[in-house]
Amino acid sequence: MEVINTIGRRKTSTARIYVNKGKGSITVNGIDYKEYFKTGTLQYKVAQPLVLTNNNDKFDITVNVDGGGVNGQAEAVRLAISRALVENDAQVKPTLRAAGLVTRDPRMVERKKPGHKKARKRFQFSKR
């Protein structure tokens, strides 16, 4: 197996990953993913596609992630790992699709409009 290179995005976060055969290490921006994503929820999100497909200790994954917050970054990494697993073995796709891990989440923050406080909030209207 050669190196598999995939990309995952969520909100404004972008994760580029490189997958090799290995012992199951996940490195995010040069450090272990359990140090980078400190909470258990975020660690679970990153490892979820590997756990569902029983590939915990079969691949070494190197991740470059930037933009957004830690939650968006974790979900971007999760999508990238899911795409890499599908590229490696197409038979895992139904399992990942059932868990909702193959679909890119398109929701983004709506932009602020000029003349208003926020994207939809308006300044208080005074009739008189």
SULFENBEL-V151194 format. One record per pair of residues at least 12 apart in sequence whose C-alpha atoms are under 7 Angstrom apart, sorted by the first residue. I is the first residue (numbers start at 0). J is the second residue. Records with the same first field share a line. If there is no record, write none. Layout:
# SULFENBEL-V151194
I->J / J
This chain:
# SULFENBEL-V151194
1->19
2->17 / 18 / 19
3->17 / 18 / 19 / 83
4->16 / 17 / 18
5->17 / 79 / 82 / 83
6->79
7->75 / 76 / 78 / 79
8->75
9->71 / 72 / 74 / 75 / 104
10->67 / 71 / 106 / 107
11->66 / 67
12->65 / 66 / 67 / 71 / 72 / 75
13->64 / 65 / 66 / 72 / 75
14->62 / 63 / 64 / 65 / 75 / 76 / 79
15->62 / 63 / 64
16->60 / 61 / 62 / 63 / 79
17->60 / 61 / 62
18->58 / 59 / 60 / 61
19->58 / 59 / 60
20->57 / 58 / 59
21->57 / 58 / 59
22->56 / 57 / 58 / 59
23->55 / 56 / 57 / 58 / 59
24->59 / 60
25->59 / 60 / 61
26->60 / 61 / 62
27->61 / 62 / 63
28->62 / 63 / 64
41->70 / 73
44->73 / 74 / 77
45->73 / 74 / 76 / 77
48->77 / 80 / 81 / 95
52->91
78->100 / 101
81->100 / 101
82->101
